[in-house]
Amino acid sequence: MNTIKQGTMNDAVAATLRAEIAAQRLQLKDVAELAGIPDRTLNRYLKGERPINVNTLASLAAAVGLTSGEVWTKAAERM
């Protein structure tokens, strides 16, 4: 299990989403399109440069085939 040192929950959510995207070999442009956000914005979320709100979390989770609760649980395990 990967851990995030001194990270925030937002960092853990971003890391979880990055891991899911990589594991599923998804293209970032496709995830962004499915989530209804610009590519650049997705990159900022995944880098932890921008906080992920609840609505965006739901959209991003759905784009990778998960629920927001599943992403949240996986992120909490990284803390």
CNS distance restraints for C-alpha pairs under 8 A (distance, minus, plus):
assign (resid   1 and name CA) (resid  78 and name CA) 7.29 0.50 0.50
assign (resid   2 and name CA) (resid  78 and name CA) 6.24 0.50 0.50
assign (resid   3 and name CA) (resid  78 and name CA) 4.78 0.50 0.50
assign (resid   3 and name CA) (resid  79 and name CA) 6.16 0.50 0.50
assign (resid   4 and name CA) (resid  11 and name CA) 7.80 0.50 0.50
assign (resid   4 and name CA) (resid  12 and name CA) 6.79 0.50 0.50
assign (resid   4 and name CA) (resid  78 and name CA) 6.11 0.50 0.50
assign (resid   4 and name CA) (resid  79 and name CA) 5.96 0.50 0.50
assign (resid   5 and name CA) (resid  79 and name CA) 7.67 0.50 0.50
assign (resid   7 and name CA) (resid  11 and name CA) 5.81 0.50 0.50
assign (resid   7 and name CA) (resid  12 and name CA) 6.90 0.50 0.50
assign (resid   7 and name CA) (resid  79 and name CA) 7.17 0.50 0.50
assign (resid   8 and name CA) (resid  12 and name CA) 6.36 0.50 0.50
assign (resid   8 and name CA) (resid  79 and name CA) 7.76 0.50 0.50
assign (resid   9 and name CA) (resid  13 and name CA) 6.09 0.50 0.50
assign (resid   9 and name CA) (resid  75 and name CA) 6.97 0.50 0.50
assign (resid   9 and name CA) (resid  76 and name CA) 7.08 0.50 0.50
assign (resid   9 and name CA) (resid  79 and name CA) 7.23 0.50 0.50
assign (resid  10 and name CA) (resid  14 and name CA) 6.14 0.50 0.50
assign (resid  10 and name CA) (resid  48 and name CA) 6.80 0.50 0.50
assign (resid  10 and name CA) (resid  51 and name CA) 6.25 0.50 0.50
assign (resid  10 and name CA) (resid  52 and name CA) 6.56 0.50 0.50
assign (resid  11 and name CA) (resid  15 and name CA) 6.11 0.50 0.50
assign (resid  11 and name CA) (resid  47 and name CA) 7.99 0.50 0.50
assign (resid  11 and name CA) (resid  48 and name CA) 5.52 0.50 0.50
assign (resid  12 and name CA) (resid  16 and name CA) 6.08 0.50 0.50
assign (resid  12 and name CA) (resid  75 and name CA) 4.78 0.50 0.50
assign (resid  12 and name CA) (resid  76 and name CA) 6.99 0.50 0.50
assign (resid  12 and name CA) (resid  78 and name CA) 6.07 0.50 0.50
assign (resid  12 and name CA) (resid  79 and name CA) 6.63 0.50 0.50
assign (resid  13 and name CA) (resid  17 and name CA) 6.18 0.50 0.50
assign (resid  13 and name CA) (resid  71 and name CA) 6.70 0.50 0.50
assign (resid  13 and name CA) (resid  72 and name CA) 6.54 0.50 0.50
assign (resid  13 and name CA) (resid  74 and name CA) 7.89 0.50 0.50
assign (resid  13 and name CA) (resid  75 and name CA) 4.94 0.50 0.50
assign (resid  14 and name CA) (resid  18 and name CA) 6.14 0.50 0.50
assign (resid  14 and name CA) (resid  45 and name CA) 6.45 0.50 0.50
assign (resid  14 and name CA) (resid  46 and name CA) 4.75 0.50 0.50
assign (resid  14 and name CA) (resid  47 and name CA) 6.83 0.50 0.50
assign (resid  14 and name CA) (resid  48 and name CA) 6.17 0.50 0.50
assign (resid  15 and name CA) (resid  19 and name CA) 6.10 0.50 0.50
assign (resid  15 and name CA) (resid  46 and name CA) 6.94 0.50 0.50
assign (resid  15 and name CA) (resid  75 and name CA) 7.48 0.50 0.50
assign (resid  16 and name CA) (resid  20 and name CA) 6.21 0.50 0.50
assign (resid  16 and name CA) (resid  71 and name CA) 6.67 0.50 0.50
assign (resid  16 and name CA) (resid  74 and name CA) 6.60 0.50 0.50
assign (resid  16 and name CA) (resid  75 and name CA) 5.67 0.50 0.50
assign (resid  17 and name CA) (resid  21 and name CA) 6.09 0.50 0.50
assign (resid  17 and name CA) (resid  46 and name CA) 7.12 0.50 0.50
assign (resid  17 and name CA) (resid  60 and name CA) 7.81 0.50 0.50
assign (resid  17 and name CA) (resid  61 and name CA) 7.57 0.50 0.50
assign (resid  17 and name CA) (resid  64 and name CA) 7.87 0.50 0.50
assign (resid  17 and name CA) (resid  71 and name CA) 7.32 0.50 0.50
assign (resid  18 and name CA) (resid  22 and name CA) 6.13 0.50 0.50
assign (resid  18 and name CA) (resid  46 and name CA) 6.35 0.50 0.50
assign (resid  19 and name CA) (resid  23 and name CA) 5.94 0.50 0.50
assign (resid  20 and name CA) (resid  24 and name CA) 6.06 0.50 0.50
assign (resid  20 and name CA) (resid  64 and name CA) 6.79 0.50 0.50
assign (resid  21 and name CA) (resid  25 and name CA) 5.90 0.50 0.50
assign (resid  21 and name CA) (resid  26 and name CA) 5.20 0.50 0.50
assign (resid  21 and name CA) (resid  27 and name CA) 7.52 0.50 0.50
assign (resid  21 and name CA) (resid  28 and name CA) 7.68 0.50 0.50
assign (resid  21 and name CA) (resid  64 and name CA) 6.67 0.50 0.50
assign (resid  22 and name CA) (resid  26 and name CA) 6.42 0.50 0.50
assign (resid  26 and name CA) (resid  30 and name CA) 7.06 0.50 0.50
assign (resid  26 and name CA) (resid  31 and name CA) 7.02 0.50 0.50
assign (resid  27 and name CA) (resid  31 and name CA) 6.43 0.50 0.50
assign (resid  28 and name CA) (resid  32 and name CA) 6.05 0.50 0.50
assign (resid  28 and name CA) (resid  39 and name CA) 6.98 0.50 0.50
assign (resid  28 and name CA) (resid  42 and name CA) 7.70 0.50 0.50
assign (resid  29 and name CA) (resid  33 and name CA) 6.11 0.50 0.50
assign (resid  29 and name CA) (resid  39 and name CA) 5.74 0.50 0.50
assign (resid  30 and name CA) (resid  34 and name CA) 6.13 0.50 0.50
assign (resid  31 and name CA) (resid  35 and name CA) 6.06 0.50 0.50
assign (resid  31 and name CA) (resid  60 and name CA) 7.29 0.50 0.50
assign (resid  31 and name CA) (resid  63 and name CA) 5.58 0.50 0.50
assign (resid  31 and name CA) (resid  64 and name CA) 7.03 0.50 0.50
assign (resid  32 and name CA) (resid  36 and name CA) 5.96 0.50 0.50
assign (resid  32 and name CA) (resid  37 and name CA) 5.19 0.50 0.50
assign (resid  32 and name CA) (resid  38 and name CA) 5.97 0.50 0.50
assign (resid  32 and name CA) (resid  39 and name CA) 5.44 0.50 0.50
assign (resid  32 and name CA) (resid  42 and name CA) 6.07 0.50 0.50
assign (resid  32 and name CA) (resid  60 and name CA) 7.86 0.50 0.50
assign (resid  32 and name CA) (resid  63 and name CA) 7.92 0.50 0.50
assign (resid  33 and name CA) (resid  37 and name CA) 6.21 0.50 0.50
assign (resid  33 and name CA) (resid  38 and name CA) 7.24 0.50 0.50
assign (resid  33 and name CA) (resid  39 and name CA) 7.77 0.50 0.50
assign (resid  34 and name CA) (resid  59 and name CA) 7.75 0.50 0.50
assign (resid  34 and name CA) (resid  60 and name CA) 7.88 0.50 0.50
assign (resid  34 and name CA) (resid  63 and name CA) 5.35 0.50 0.50
assign (resid  35 and name CA) (resid  56 and name CA) 7.70 0.50 0.50
assign (resid  35 and name CA) (resid  59 and name CA) 4.82 0.50 0.50
assign (resid  35 and name CA) (resid  60 and name CA) 5.31 0.50 0.50
assign (resid  35 and name CA) (resid  62 and name CA) 7.42 0.50 0.50
assign (resid  35 and name CA) (resid  63 and name CA) 5.61 0.50 0.50
assign (resid  36 and name CA) (resid  59 and name CA) 7.57 0.50 0.50
assign (resid  37 and name CA) (resid  41 and name CA) 6.57 0.50 0.50
assign (resid  37 and name CA) (resid  42 and name CA) 6.74 0.50 0.50
assign (resid  38 and name CA) (resid  42 and name CA) 6.43 0.50 0.50
assign (resid  39 and name CA) (resid  43 and name CA) 6.30 0.50 0.50
assign (resid  40 and name CA) (resid  44 and name CA) 6.35 0.50 0.50
assign (resid  41 and name CA) (resid  45 and name CA) 6.28 0.50 0.50
assign (resid  42 and name CA) (resid  46 and name CA) 6.15 0.50 0.50
assign (resid  43 and name CA) (resid  47 and name CA) 6.10 0.50 0.50
assign (resid  44 and name CA) (resid  48 and name CA) 6.20 0.50 0.50
assign (resid  44 and name CA) (resid  49 and name CA) 5.00 0.50 0.50
assign (resid  44 and name CA) (resid  50 and name CA) 5.60 0.50 0.50
assign (resid  45 and name CA) (resid  49 and name CA) 5.95 0.50 0.50
assign (resid  45 and name CA) (resid  50 and name CA) 5.06 0.50 0.50
assign (resid  45 and name CA) (resid  51 and name CA) 6.52 0.50 0.50
assign (resid  45 and name CA) (resid  52 and name CA) 6.37 0.50 0.50
assign (resid  52 and name CA) (resid  56 and name CA) 6.03 0.50 0.50
assign (resid  52 and name CA) (resid  57 and name CA) 6.07 0.50 0.50
assign (resid  53 and name CA) (resid  57 and name CA) 6.04 0.50 0.50
assign (resid  54 and name CA) (resid  58 and name CA) 6.27 0.50 0.50
assign (resid  55 and name CA) (resid  59 and name CA) 6.40 0.50 0.50
assign (resid  56 and name CA) (resid  60 and name CA) 6.04 0.50 0.50
assign (resid  57 and name CA) (resid  61 and name CA) 5.87 0.50 0.50
assign (resid  57 and name CA) (resid  68 and name CA) 5.95 0.50 0.50
assign (resid  58 and name CA) (resid  62 and name CA) 6.13 0.50 0.50
assign (resid  58 and name CA) (resid  67 and name CA) 6.63 0.50 0.50
assign (resid  58 and name CA) (resid  68 and name CA) 4.93 0.50 0.50
assign (resid  59 and name CA) (resid  63 and name CA) 6.19 0.50 0.50
assign (resid  60 and name CA) (resid  64 and name CA) 6.55 0.50 0.50
assign (resid  61 and name CA) (resid  65 and name CA) 6.25 0.50 0.50
assign (resid  61 and name CA) (resid  66 and name CA) 4.90 0.50 0.50
assign (resid  61 and name CA) (resid  67 and name CA) 5.37 0.50 0.50
assign (resid  61 and name CA) (resid  68 and name CA) 5.35 0.50 0.50
assign (resid  61 and name CA) (resid  71 and name CA) 6.53 0.50 0.50
assign (resid  62 and name CA) (resid  66 and name CA) 5.25 0.50 0.50
assign (resid  62 and name CA) (resid  67 and name CA) 5.95 0.50 0.50
assign (resid  62 and name CA) (resid  68 and name CA) 7.53 0.50 0.50
assign (resid  66 and name CA) (resid  70 and name CA) 6.13 0.50 0.50
assign (resid  66 and name CA) (resid  71 and name CA) 6.79 0.50 0.50
assign (resid  67 and name CA) (resid  71 and name CA) 6.49 0.50 0.50
assign (resid  68 and name CA) (resid  72 and name CA) 6.04 0.50 0.50
assign (resid  69 and name CA) (resid  73 and name CA) 6.05 0.50 0.50
assign (resid  70 and name CA) (resid  74 and name CA) 6.18 0.50 0.50
assign (resid  71 and name CA) (resid  75 and name CA) 6.00 0.50 0.50
assign (resid  72 and name CA) (resid  76 and name CA) 6.06 0.50 0.50
assign (resid  73 and name CA) (resid  77 and name CA) 6.39 0.50 0.50
assign (resid  74 and name CA) (resid  78 and name CA) 6.71 0.50 0.50
assign (resid  75 and name CA) (resid  79 and name CA) 6.84 0.50 0.50
